[in-house]
Amino acid sequence: MIEMTLGEIVQAAPTISSIMEEKTKARTAFLIARIAKKVKEECDLFDEAREKLIYKYGEKDSSGELVHDYKGNYHIQKDDITVFNQEMQQLLATKIELEIDYITLEDLEDLSISPKEILAIEKMIKK
């Protein structure tokens, strides 16, 4: 079991997805697949909570629908930006216990992985 913040899990998700595309030994592939499954579950829950916050504090039109720009970004009401940011930081700081095994450096030996990606999954690596 590994304890991480929700923010750390969200930051690790793209690296785990990238590693999922790599060819590797069966044991490593299984380990990464299990981690990816757990990370996806937590990221999905995070997305639901984030969407609720956006709906709670987002600007809405006269019909109650969220207003967004041409890129699809929602706007938070000016009076609520501070409260929104505080709640988002609290959400990201939530401690989660992932029921996964640590990755070892040996598990990563045959993968092409950057230092930036190592930093993103650092808490998942057994030192």
N, C-alpha and C positions, 0 to 999 in steps of 0.2 A: 504494500500500500504506500502511495506517495502523496504527501500533502503539498498542494499548490494553491495559489490564488486563482480565481476565475480569470483574471487578466493574464496570468502566465499561461493558462490553458489556451485561451483565445490566441495568444501570440504564438504558441507552439503548433497550432492547428495547420497553418500552411506548410510548415516543415514536415510534419507527419504526413500530410497529403503528398508532398514531393517525394518523400522516402517510399511511400506506397507504390510509386511508379517504377522504382528501381528493382532490378533483378538481384536476388540475394539467396542465401542459404535458406532451407525450409524452416529451420528454427527461428531465424531472424524474421523471416516473412510472417510467420505465425505470431510472433511477439509484437511486431509492428502493427499487424492487422487488429490484434486485441486492443492495443493502445489507441489506434485510430477509431475504433468503435466507441470506446469510452470517451475519448476527446470529442467526438461528434455529438454524443449524447449531452455532454456538458455545454457545448457550443450551441446546440439547439435550444436548451433551456435558457442560456444567456440571451439568445436572440429573442425569445418570447418575452423575457423580462425587459429587455431593451426596447422592444416594440411597445410594451405597455407604458414605459416611461415617456417615449416619444409621443404616444397618443395622449397621455396625461398632460404633458407640457407643450405639445406642439401647437403651432398656429392652425386654426381650423377656419374653413369657409362658412358661409351662412347655412349650409346644409349639414354642418358638423364633420365634414371630411377634412382630413389633414391636407394642408397646403404644402406643395413641394415645388422646387425650381425645375428648370428644363433638364437637369442632370438626375432628377429623382431624389434630391436631398431635401429632407424636411427641415423646417425652421422652427426653432423653439421660441416661444413668446419672450420678448425682451425682459419682462419682469420676472420670468421664471428661470433664466439661464443659470444663475448661481445655484438655485435649489436643484435644478436638473443635473448640473455638473457634480454637485455633492452626492446626489443619489446614485449617479453613474459611477463615481469613484468608490462609493461604498459597495456597490454591486461587484465591481472589478476586484475589490479587495477581499471579497468573500472567500474564506478558506474551504477548499474542497479536498476530500480524501479520495483519490483515484485508486480503484482496486485493480492495479496493474503491476507487473513486474518491472524492475529497473532494466534499462538498456545498458549493455556493457560496451566499452570501446571496441572490444573484439567483435561484437554484433555489427558494428558500423564499419569495420575494416574494409570490406569489399564494396562499400558504397561511395559514391561521389557526393560529398557533403561539404559545404562551406563552413568557415568559422562562424559566420552569422547564423547559419542554421544550427550549429552546435550550441550557440548561446541561447537560441530559442527553446531548445529542448534540454538545456543543462540540468534542470531539476529531475529529469527522467533518466539521467545517465548515472550509473553507479560508478563512483570514483575509487 
